[in-house]
């Protein structure tokens, strides 16, 4: 399985560096490492975020349950996210 390296914060675009800094202090409380890995291809992930966050926060299933499912699927696939 391919693995991406964790970029240093000075290697990130200014927007991703800001997201990494805010990650632990604002909802949805994501580990800053996520942005340091996604920083390999920021333009692709900007489009993904436009899809993901409205989906994650909306709908009938609470964001907490969605996150628990996401973590369980990652665990079952030996993905450490």
Backbone as XML, in Angstrom:
<?xml version="1.0"?>
<chain id="A" units="angstrom">
  <residue number="1" name="UNK">
    <atom name="N" x="0.838" y="-1.168" z="0.000"/>
    <atom name="CA" x="0.000" y="0.000" z="0.000"/>
    <atom name="C" x="0.890" y="1.242" z="0.000"/>
  </residue>
  <residue number="2" name="UNK">
    <atom name="N" x="0.510" y="2.209" z="-0.822"/>
    <atom name="CA" x="1.277" y="3.450" z="-0.904"/>
    <atom name="C" x="1.073" y="4.276" z="0.357"/>
  </residue>
  <residue number="3" name="UNK">
    <atom name="N" x="2.109" y="4.939" z="0.786"/>
    <atom name="CA" x="2.034" y="5.819" z="1.959"/>
    <atom name="C" x="2.582" y="7.184" z="1.567"/>
  </residue>
  <residue number="4" name="UNK">
    <atom name="N" x="1.935" y="8.220" z="2.021"/>
    <atom name="CA" x="2.405" y="9.575" z="1.776"/>
    <atom name="C" x="3.138" y="10.072" z="3.009"/>
  </residue>
  <residue number="5" name="UNK">
    <atom name="N" x="4.163" y="10.852" z="2.769"/>
    <atom name="CA" x="4.910" y="11.417" z="3.891"/>
    <atom name="C" x="4.150" y="12.604" z="4.478"/>
  </residue>
  <residue number="6" name="UNK">
    <atom name="N" x="4.459" y="12.913" z="5.703"/>
    <atom name="CA" x="3.891" y="14.070" z="6.383"/>
    <atom name="C" x="4.795" y="15.262" z="6.063"/>
  </residue>
  <residue number="7" name="UNK">
    <atom name="N" x="4.226" y="16.262" z="5.393"/>
    <atom name="CA" x="5.009" y="17.436" z="5.020"/>
    <atom name="C" x="5.249" y="18.319" z="6.242"/>
  </residue>
  <residue number="8" name="UNK">
    <atom name="N" x="6.380" y="18.978" z="6.249"/>
    <atom name="CA" x="6.638" y="19.981" z="7.281"/>
    <atom name="C" x="5.699" y="21.160" z="7.031"/>
  </residue>
  <residue number="9" name="UNK">
    <atom name="N" x="5.321" y="21.855" z="8.074"/>
    <atom name="CA" x="4.360" y="22.955" z="7.912"/>
    <atom name="C" x="4.874" y="24.044" z="6.974"/>
  </residue>
  <residue number="10" name="UNK">
    <atom name="N" x="6.192" y="24.227" z="6.881"/>
    <atom name="CA" x="6.716" y="25.246" z="5.965"/>
    <atom name="C" x="6.671" y="24.803" z="4.503"/>
  </residue>
  <residue number="11" name="UNK">
    <atom name="N" x="6.309" y="23.538" z="4.242"/>
    <atom name="CA" x="6.163" y="23.042" z="2.877"/>
    <atom name="C" x="4.715" y="23.156" z="2.376"/>
  </residue>
  <residue number="12" name="UNK">
    <atom name="N" x="3.805" y="23.570" z="3.236"/>
    <atom name="CA" x="2.394" y="23.653" z="2.880"/>
    <atom name="C" x="2.076" y="24.995" z="2.233"/>
  </residue>
  <residue number="13" name="UNK">
    <atom name="N" x="0.995" y="25.013" z="1.447"/>
    <atom name="CA" x="0.493" y="26.280" z="0.940"/>
    <atom name="C" x="0.031" y="27.106" z="2.145"/>
  </residue>
  <residue number="14" name="UNK">
    <atom name="N" x="-0.048" y="28.407" z="2.016"/>
    <atom name="CA" x="-0.502" y="29.216" z="3.156"/>
    <atom name="C" x="-1.878" y="28.779" z="3.681"/>
  </residue>
  <residue number="15" name="UNK">
    <atom name="N" x="-2.777" y="28.415" z="2.776"/>
    <atom name="CA" x="-4.106" y="27.991" z="3.215"/>
    <atom name="C" x="-4.047" y="26.694" z="4.011"/>
  </residue>
  <residue number="16" name="UNK">
    <atom name="N" x="-3.267" y="25.718" z="3.535"/>
    <atom name="CA" x="-3.164" y="24.452" z="4.263"/>
    <atom name="C" x="-2.402" y="24.632" z="5.571"/>
  </residue>
  <residue number="17" name="UNK">
    <atom name="N" x="-1.427" y="25.517" z="5.602"/>
    <atom name="CA" x="-0.715" y="25.794" z="6.853"/>
    <atom name="C" x="-1.679" y="26.381" z="7.879"/>
  </residue>
  <residue number="18" name="UNK">
    <atom name="N" x="-2.565" y="27.261" z="7.422"/>
    <atom name="CA" x="-3.562" y="27.844" z="8.314"/>
    <atom name="C" x="-4.541" y="26.781" z="8.802"/>
  </residue>
  <residue number="19" name="UNK">
    <atom name="N" x="-4.985" y="25.906" z="7.908"/>
    <atom name="CA" x="-5.885" y="24.824" z="8.297"/>
    <atom name="C" x="-5.226" y="23.910" z="9.330"/>
  </residue>
  <residue number="20" name="UNK">
    <atom name="N" x="-3.948" y="23.618" z="9.132"/>
    <atom name="CA" x="-3.226" y="22.755" z="10.067"/>
    <atom name="C" x="-3.144" y="23.404" z="11.447"/>
  </residue>
  <residue number="21" name="UNK">
    <atom name="N" x="-2.918" y="24.716" z="11.480"/>
    <atom name="CA" x="-2.834" y="25.413" z="12.762"/>
    <atom name="C" x="-4.178" y="25.461" z="13.474"/>
  </residue>
  <residue number="22" name="UNK">
    <atom name="N" x="-5.264" y="25.597" z="12.714"/>
    <atom name="CA" x="-6.600" y="25.701" z="13.294"/>
    <atom name="C" x="-7.204" y="24.346" z="13.656"/>
  </residue>
  <residue number="23" name="UNK">
    <atom name="N" x="-6.621" y="23.271" z="13.160"/>
    <atom name="CA" x="-7.232" y="21.946" z="13.262"/>
    <atom name="C" x="-7.612" y="21.546" z="14.685"/>
  </residue>
  <residue number="24" name="UNK">
    <atom name="N" x="-6.776" y="21.816" z="15.626"/>
    <atom name="CA" x="-7.029" y="21.360" z="16.993"/>
    <atom name="C" x="-7.933" y="22.301" z="17.782"/>
  </residue>
  <residue number="25" name="UNK">
    <atom name="N" x="-8.204" y="23.481" z="17.238"/>
    <atom name="CA" x="-8.948" y="24.464" z="18.017"/>
    <atom name="C" x="-10.356" y="24.750" z="17.508"/>
  </residue>
  <residue number="26" name="UNK">
    <atom name="N" x="-10.673" y="24.318" z="16.278"/>
    <atom name="CA" x="-11.995" y="24.600" z="15.713"/>
    <atom name="C" x="-12.628" y="23.315" z="15.200"/>
  </residue>
  <residue number="27" name="UNK">
    <atom name="N" x="-13.956" y="23.223" z="15.282"/>
    <atom name="CA" x="-14.626" y="22.032" z="14.713"/>
    <atom name="C" x="-14.289" y="21.902" z="13.242"/>
  </residue>
  <residue number="28" name="UNK">
    <atom name="N" x="-14.101" y="20.740" z="12.716"/>
    <atom name="CA" x="-14.413" y="19.433" z="13.285"/>
    <atom name="C" x="-13.275" y="18.794" z="14.067"/>
  </residue>
  <residue number="29" name="UNK">
    <atom name="N" x="-12.347" y="19.556" z="14.610"/>
    <atom name="CA" x="-11.255" y="19.056" z="15.465"/>
    <atom name="C" x="-10.508" y="17.887" z="14.826"/>
  </residue>
  <residue number="30" name="UNK">
    <atom name="N" x="-9.747" y="18.216" z="13.810"/>
    <atom name="CA" x="-8.997" y="17.223" z="13.053"/>
    <atom name="C" x="-7.523" y="17.321" z="13.439"/>
  </residue>
  <residue number="31" name="UNK">
    <atom name="N" x="-6.826" y="16.204" z="13.419"/>
    <atom name="CA" x="-5.392" y="16.203" z="13.661"/>
    <atom name="C" x="-4.709" y="17.000" z="12.547"/>
  </residue>
  <residue number="32" name="UNK">
    <atom name="N" x="-3.818" y="17.889" z="12.896"/>
    <atom name="CA" x="-3.112" y="18.724" z="11.923"/>
    <atom name="C" x="-2.355" y="17.891" z="10.901"/>
  </residue>
  <residue number="33" name="UNK">
    <atom name="N" x="-1.992" y="16.680" z="11.265"/>
    <atom name="CA" x="-1.264" y="15.798" z="10.350"/>
    <atom name="C" x="-2.058" y="15.558" z="9.074"/>
  </residue>
  <residue number="34" name="UNK">
    <atom name="N" x="-3.371" y="15.549" z="9.170"/>
    <atom name="CA" x="-4.213" y="15.356" z="7.988"/>
    <atom name="C" x="-3.854" y="16.377" z="6.919"/>
  </residue>
  <residue number="35" name="UNK">
    <atom name="N" x="-3.780" y="17.638" z="7.291"/>
    <atom name="CA" x="-3.473" y="18.691" z="6.318"/>
    <atom name="C" x="-2.030" y="18.616" z="5.843"/>
  </residue>
  <residue number="36" name="UNK">
    <atom name="N" x="-1.148" y="18.111" z="6.687"/>
    <atom name="CA" x="0.252" y="17.968" z="6.293"/>
    <atom name="C" x="0.435" y="16.840" z="5.279"/>
  </residue>
  <residue number="37" name="UNK">
    <atom name="N" x="-0.466" y="15.895" z="5.249"/>
    <atom name="CA" x="-0.417" y="14.835" z="4.235"/>
    <atom name="C" x="-1.179" y="15.276" z="2.989"/>
  </residue>
  <residue number="38" name="UNK">
    <atom name="N" x="-2.360" y="15.857" z="3.184"/>
    <atom name="CA" x="-3.157" y="16.309" z="2.043"/>
    <atom name="C" x="-2.462" y="17.434" z="1.283"/>
  </residue>
  <residue number="39" name="UNK">
    <atom name="N" x="-1.508" y="18.081" z="1.905"/>
    <atom name="CA" x="-0.769" y="19.161" z="1.272"/>
    <atom name="C" x="0.038" y="18.750" z="0.062"/>
  </residue>
  <residue number="40" name="UNK">
    <atom name="N" x="0.170" y="17.454" z="-0.188"/>
    <atom name="CA" x="0.858" y="16.988" z="-1.390"/>
    <atom name="C" x="0.118" y="17.415" z="-2.649"/>
  </residue>
  <residue number="41" name="UNK">
    <atom name="N" x="-1.197" y="17.556" z="-2.564"/>
    <atom name="CA" x="-2.004" y="17.926" z="-3.730"/>
    <atom name="C" x="-3.161" y="18.827" z="-3.273"/>
  </residue>
  <residue number="42" name="UNK">
    <atom name="N" x="-2.864" y="20.052" z="-2.861"/>
    <atom name="CA" x="-3.886" y="20.909" z="-2.261"/>
    <atom name="C" x="-5.055" y="21.234" z="-3.186"/>
  </residue>
  <residue number="43" name="UNK">
    <atom name="N" x="-4.810" y="21.397" z="-4.481"/>
    <atom name="CA" x="-5.901" y="21.751" z="-5.384"/>
    <atom name="C" x="-6.956" y="20.639" z="-5.470"/>
  </residue>
  <residue number="44" name="UNK">
    <atom name="N" x="-6.533" y="19.392" z="-5.425"/>
    <atom name="CA" x="-7.483" y="18.292" z="-5.451"/>
    <atom name="C" x="-8.295" y="18.264" z="-4.147"/>
  </residue>
  <residue number="45" name="UNK">
    <atom name="N" x="-7.640" y="18.480" z="-3.053"/>
    <atom name="CA" x="-8.336" y="18.393" z="-1.773"/>
    <atom name="C" x="-9.242" y="19.585" z="-1.502"/>
  </residue>
  <residue number="46" name="UNK">
    <atom name="N" x="-8.969" y="20.726" z="-2.127"/>
    <atom name="CA" x="-9.905" y="21.847" z="-2.003"/>
    <atom name="C" x="-11.262" y="21.445" z="-2.577"/>
  </residue>
  <residue number="47" name="UNK">
    <atom name="N" x="-11.254" y="20.779" z="-3.721"/>
    <atom name="CA" x="-12.511" y="20.294" z="-4.318"/>
    <atom name="C" x="-13.154" y="19.239" z="-3.428"/>
  </residue>
  <residue number="48" name="UNK">
    <atom name="N" x="-12.343" y="18.365" z="-2.871"/>
    <atom name="CA" x="-12.864" y="17.321" z="-1.993"/>
    <atom name="C" x="-13.527" y="17.927" z="-0.752"/>
  </residue>
  <residue number="49" name="UNK">
    <atom name="N" x="-12.896" y="18.923" z="-0.147"/>
    <atom name="CA" x="-13.462" y="19.552" z="1.047"/>
    <atom name="C" x="-14.806" y="20.200" z="0.754"/>
  </residue>
  <residue number="50" name="UNK">
    <atom name="N" x="-14.966" y="20.755" z="-0.453"/>
    <atom name="CA" x="-16.244" y="21.356" z="-0.825"/>
    <atom name="C" x="-17.359" y="20.308" z="-0.838"/>
  </residue>
  <residue number="51" name="UNK">
    <atom name="N" x="-17.004" y="19.068" z="-1.111"/>
    <atom name="CA" x="-17.973" y="17.966" z="-1.064"/>
    <atom name="C" x="-18.102" y="17.420" z="0.361"/>
  </residue>
  <residue number="52" name="UNK">
    <atom name="N" x="-16.969" y="17.168" z="1.013"/>
    <atom name="CA" x="-16.951" y="16.419" z="2.261"/>
    <atom name="C" x="-17.627" y="17.137" z="3.427"/>
  </residue>
  <residue number="53" name="UNK">
    <atom name="N" x="-17.258" y="18.374" z="3.690"/>
    <atom name="CA" x="-17.755" y="19.030" z="4.894"/>
    <atom name="C" x="-19.275" y="19.231" z="4.884"/>
  </residue>
  <residue number="54" name="UNK">
    <atom name="N" x="-19.885" y="19.672" z="3.777"/>
    <atom name="CA" x="-21.361" y="19.739" z="3.792"/>
    <atom name="C" x="-21.995" y="18.360" z="4.011"/>
  </residue>
  <residue number="55" name="UNK">
    <atom name="N" x="-21.427" y="17.332" z="3.419"/>
    <atom name="CA" x="-21.945" y="15.981" z="3.615"/>
    <atom name="C" x="-21.775" y="15.551" z="5.071"/>
  </residue>
  <residue number="56" name="UNK">
    <atom name="N" x="-20.614" y="15.787" z="5.612"/>
    <atom name="CA" x="-20.292" y="15.353" z="6.973"/>
    <atom name="C" x="-21.187" y="16.038" z="8.000"/>
  </residue>
  <residue number="57" name="UNK">
    <atom name="N" x="-21.460" y="17.298" z="7.813"/>
    <atom name="CA" x="-22.230" y="18.057" z="8.791"/>
    <atom name="C" x="-23.743" y="17.957" z="8.572"/>
  </residue>
  <residue number="58" name="UNK">
    <atom name="N" x="-24.186" y="17.581" z="7.376"/>
    <atom name="CA" x="-25.613" y="17.531" z="7.074"/>
    <atom name="C" x="-26.174" y="16.118" z="7.153"/>
  </residue>
  <residue number="59" name="UNK">
    <atom name="N" x="-27.441" y="15.985" z="6.806"/>
    <atom name="CA" x="-28.084" y="14.673" z="6.761"/>
    <atom name="C" x="-28.711" y="14.277" z="8.080"/>
  </residue>
  <residue number="60" name="UNK">
    <atom name="N" x="-29.254" y="13.055" z="8.103"/>
    <atom name="CA" x="-29.952" y="12.579" z="9.295"/>
    <atom name="C" x="-29.041" y="11.876" z="10.293"/>
  </residue>
  <residue number="61" name="UNK">
    <atom name="N" x="-27.893" y="11.400" z="9.840"/>
    <atom name="CA" x="-26.940" y="10.738" z="10.738"/>
    <atom name="C" x="-26.003" y="11.811" z="11.295"/>
  </residue>
  <residue number="62" name="UNK">
    <atom name="N" x="-25.806" y="11.790" z="12.601"/>
    <atom name="CA" x="-24.987" y="12.836" z="13.233"/>
    <atom name="C" x="-23.520" y="12.734" z="12.781"/>
  </residue>
  <residue number="63" name="UNK">
    <atom name="N" x="-22.831" y="13.878" z="12.758"/>
    <atom name="CA" x="-21.414" y="13.867" z="12.397"/>
    <atom name="C" x="-20.581" y="12.958" z="13.296"/>
  </residue>
  <residue number="64" name="UNK">
    <atom name="N" x="-20.953" y="12.823" z="14.552"/>
    <atom name="CA" x="-20.216" y="11.958" z="15.476"/>
    <atom name="C" x="-20.280" y="10.504" z="15.005"/>
  </residue>
  <residue number="65" name="UNK">
    <atom name="N" x="-21.464" y="10.040" z="14.639"/>
    <atom name="CA" x="-21.620" y="8.657" z="14.152"/>
    <atom name="C" x="-20.858" y="8.471" z="12.845"/>
  </residue>
  <residue number="66" name="UNK">
    <atom name="N" x="-20.962" y="9.442" z="11.953"/>
    <atom name="CA" x="-20.222" y="9.352" z="10.677"/>
    <atom name="C" x="-18.722" y="9.239" z="10.927"/>
  </residue>
  <residue number="67" name="UNK">
    <atom name="N" x="-18.216" y="10.002" z="11.880"/>
    <atom name="CA" x="-16.784" y="9.960" z="12.183"/>
    <atom name="C" x="-16.393" y="8.623" z="12.803"/>
  </residue>
  <residue number="68" name="UNK">
    <atom name="N" x="-17.225" y="8.083" z="13.666"/>
    <atom name="CA" x="-16.942" y="6.767" z="14.248"/>
    <atom name="C" x="-16.922" y="5.677" z="13.170"/>
  </residue>
  <residue number="69" name="UNK">
    <atom name="N" x="-17.839" y="5.767" z="12.222"/>
    <atom name="CA" x="-17.857" y="4.803" z="11.110"/>
    <atom name="C" x="-16.598" y="4.960" z="10.274"/>
  </residue>
  <residue number="70" name="UNK">
    <atom name="N" x="-16.216" y="6.211" z="9.979"/>
    <atom name="CA" x="-15.008" y="6.455" z="9.180"/>
    <atom name="C" x="-13.779" y="5.864" z="9.867"/>
  </residue>
  <residue number="71" name="UNK">
    <atom name="N" x="-13.682" y="6.058" z="11.181"/>
    <atom name="CA" x="-12.545" y="5.523" z="11.915"/>
    <atom name="C" x="-12.544" y="3.997" z="11.939"/>
  </residue>
  <residue number="72" name="UNK">
    <atom name="N" x="-13.715" y="3.391" z="12.069"/>
    <atom name="CA" x="-13.798" y="1.930" z="12.072"/>
    <atom name="C" x="-13.402" y="1.362" z="10.706"/>
  </residue>
  <residue number="73" name="UNK">
    <atom name="N" x="-13.873" y="1.978" z="9.639"/>
    <atom name="CA" x="-13.506" y="1.526" z="8.293"/>
    <atom name="C" x="-11.989" y="1.656" z="8.102"/>
  </residue>
  <residue number="74" name="UNK">
    <atom name="N" x="-11.417" y="2.761" z="8.564"/>
    <atom name="CA" x="-9.959" y="2.937" z="8.458"/>
    <atom name="C" x="-9.230" y="1.852" z="9.245"/>
  </residue>
  <residue number="75" name="UNK">
    <atom name="N" x="-9.722" y="1.558" z="10.442"/>
    <atom name="CA" x="-9.093" y="0.528" z="11.269"/>
    <atom name="C" x="-9.158" y="-0.830" z="10.577"/>
  </residue>
  <residue number="76" name="UNK">
    <atom name="N" x="-10.315" y="-1.162" z="10.026"/>
    <atom name="CA" x="-10.480" y="-2.460" z="9.357"/>
    <atom name="C" x="-9.573" y="-2.582" z="8.122"/>
  </residue>
  <residue number="77" name="UNK">
    <atom name="N" x="-9.246" y="-1.434" z="7.514"/>
    <atom name="CA" x="-8.388" y="-1.431" z="6.337"/>
    <atom name="C" x="-6.938" y="-1.137" z="6.670"/>
  </residue>
  <residue number="78" name="UNK">
    <atom name="N" x="-6.612" y="-1.180" z="7.964"/>
    <atom name="CA" x="-5.242" y="-0.928" z="8.417"/>
    <atom name="C" x="-4.724" y="0.435" z="7.943"/>
  </residue>
  <residue number="79" name="UNK">
    <atom name="N" x="-5.615" y="1.412" z="7.985"/>
    <atom name="CA" x="-5.285" y="2.779" z="7.589"/>
    <atom name="C" x="-5.241" y="3.630" z="8.839"/>
  </residue>
  <residue number="80" name="UNK">
    <atom name="N" x="-4.147" y="4.274" z="9.087"/>
    <atom name="CA" x="-3.977" y="5.045" z="10.318"/>
    <atom name="C" x="-4.237" y="6.527" z="10.051"/>
  </residue>
  <residue number="81" name="UNK">
    <atom name="N" x="-5.510" y="6.920" z="10.062"/>
    <atom name="CA" x="-5.867" y="8.299" z="9.794"/>
    <atom name="C" x="-6.301" y="8.985" z="11.065"/>
  </residue>
</chain>
